[in-house]
């Protein structure tokens, strides 16, 4: 098995299709609200049922993010968070028993400055399994996909309601983790939820690919998640968790509680 | 006088660069949501530039509405002071007071062809916002302009003008509250409303096709100036000088002379308060390659790839990135880029007021300083052509504040 095929296998297994509501992919911003909160939040996100955890690395100019993630990123940067430090914290979390697959989400420029090859190798060594870069469309992703494949890092590609079928197919072919379906035209965070366009995108994607489908952007309520049963294999939950963590005395506990609240009680 | 000189210059139309690349620079680094819109825009622009009717309509607007051609003026007293013949391309005399209208008129004609009824723009000094608000009033389109809170304070008159023209000015409170953050916010709006909205980017920056599109629309400056210089002096200038924030007036005037290898090109960036981190806007002189706002270019950033905040006395040059074609021109050595600081720009502002009776925009004053400084070299030969990209009425408060210390 080549590194390429191996990369992302655990992510794909973790999000495998199942009856009932979609798997949860909670988002944790490294260094938010405080520098030392990353590891406890990663552990709490796993304990509270996260099937895969997305770790956001802060960036000064996050074009795809709404006010909540922007503000969290600013705060994390002010806390001294950096790409290198975040990877160190991932290593710590693994040492403390974090088993869940981790996907890093960040923008291209911090990765370019570290060097794409360097970043991918260091991320894999630290225990990261996938990478998602929202400002890197298919046309520009060749270098990163090459570097990631060589390092054994999975790449998660994104599609949006405006993505035509031919691009959707191409994105699914290039993804080695899951296909990130953006629920609406717009940025992350609050906004009009449950517009039909997210459901239509999922339905189109299902016709065109067998890779796990995760819906993200604006997912924040239990009923909303339950209604995605059979359509999405997973949902990414971000802003609602950051809001809970922002002013909590114990951010990890707040993340865990919020995440449990997004799952039907058995 | 040659009658051709009294008609607006022609756009210098080129094919879009493949994949939007200028050597290693350029490209399209944006969320997937707007990728189809970028392709649509490129196709619409290529079709429009091949359509004589579109070009004629734009030329008529240039002539009858905007006031093109703008004069190319021999600044005799400034020349005497500098010891070098200096000509000014008077974009400050264009309607709304700066070169920005060239781009706004062209992009809004395109938006109308594409059936987009809602327009968003970012603005720093307010000149691009004002030009966009003006053209939206003319074409009856909805207009939202994002502007940093700090810039709204610095440029209150332009905010009032945009409101009078029917635009909504949205204050941006994130980051450094200046042009960089306003641009991010405008892009977020566009990502959200992409189906019915056209984003009028104000400089030769952003994802492909914007750098090419804005350059083409601003190339009217260079094509006009080249003809005017030939008609007036019988020769080409030895050097062309323009200020560079994102770089649209510079690439516009450079475009007319790129193929004239004997004409040297000089871009002037904001040296701000000095060359410490966050104290200036000189991305070509002091930045490293990186990606911001959709394209790869030179960028002011820290070791970790976080974008630096910037400073310049002129809001229009207060930007950490620069257009990708300038990055390529710097890399190839075809153009040279230097930094001029706040104090030098202010001195040049006063100089032009007193010697020529012209209040330049503080942005353009950076270029004036650089042109005058060329005269210090005893071997320097003119004529030097400077793009006087805008007028300084908007900057009076800033200048008075500074002079009062």
Boltz contact constraints between the chains, C-beta under 6 A:
constraints:
  - contact:
      token1: [A, 60]
      token2: [B, 306]
      max_distance: 6.0
  - contact:
      token1: [A, 60]
      token2: [B, 307]
      max_distance: 6.0
  - contact:
      token1: [A, 61]
      token2: [B, 184]
      max_distance: 6.0
  - contact:
      token1: [A, 61]
      token2: [B, 307]
      max_distance: 6.0
  - contact:
      token1: [A, 63]
      token2: [B, 184]
      max_distance: 6.0
  - contact:
      token1: [A, 63]
      token2: [B, 187]
      max_distance: 6.0
  - contact:
      token1: [A, 64]
      token2: [B, 31]
      max_distance: 6.0
  - contact:
      token1: [A, 70]
      token2: [B, 174]
      max_distance: 6.0
  - contact:
      token1: [A, 82]
      token2: [B, 304]
      max_distance: 6.0
  - contact:
      token1: [A, 108]
      token2: [B, 29]
      max_distance: 6.0
  - contact:
      token1: [A, 108]
      token2: [B, 291]
      max_distance: 6.0
  - contact:
      token1: [A, 109]
      token2: [B, 290]
      max_distance: 6.0
  - contact:
      token1: [A, 109]
      token2: [B, 291]
      max_distance: 6.0
  - contact:
      token1: [A, 109]
      token2: [B, 305]
      max_distance: 6.0
  - contact:
      token1: [A, 110]
      token2: [B, 304]
      max_distance: 6.0
  - contact:
      token1: [A, 110]
      token2: [B, 305]
      max_distance: 6.0
  - contact:
      token1: [A, 113]
      token2: [B, 305]
      max_distance: 6.0
  - contact:
      token1: [A, 134]
      token2: [B, 31]
      max_distance: 6.0
  - contact:
      token1: [A, 135]
      token2: [B, 29]
      max_distance: 6.0
  - contact:
      token1: [A, 137]
      token2: [B, 32]
      max_distance: 6.0
  - contact:
      token1: [A, 137]
      token2: [B, 35]
      max_distance: 6.0
  - contact:
      token1: [A, 140]
      token2: [B, 27]
      max_distance: 6.0
  - contact:
      token1: [A, 158]
      token2: [B, 32]
      max_distance: 6.0
  - contact:
      token1: [A, 160]
      token2: [B, 32]
      max_distance: 6.0
  - contact:
      token1: [A, 160]
      token2: [B, 33]
      max_distance: 6.0
  - contact:
      token1: [A, 162]
      token2: [B, 33]
      max_distance: 6.0
  - contact:
      token1: [A, 162]
      token2: [B, 36]
      max_distance: 6.0
  - contact:
      token1: [A, 163]
      token2: [B, 32]
      max_distance: 6.0
  - contact:
      token1: [A, 185]
      token2: [B, 33]
      max_distance: 6.0
  - contact:
      token1: [A, 185]
      token2: [B, 192]
      max_distance: 6.0
  - contact:
      token1: [A, 185]
      token2: [B, 194]
      max_distance: 6.0
  - contact:
      token1: [A, 186]
      token2: [B, 192]
      max_distance: 6.0
  - contact:
      token1: [A, 187]
      token2: [B, 188]
      max_distance: 6.0
  - contact:
      token1: [A, 187]
      token2: [B, 191]
      max_distance: 6.0
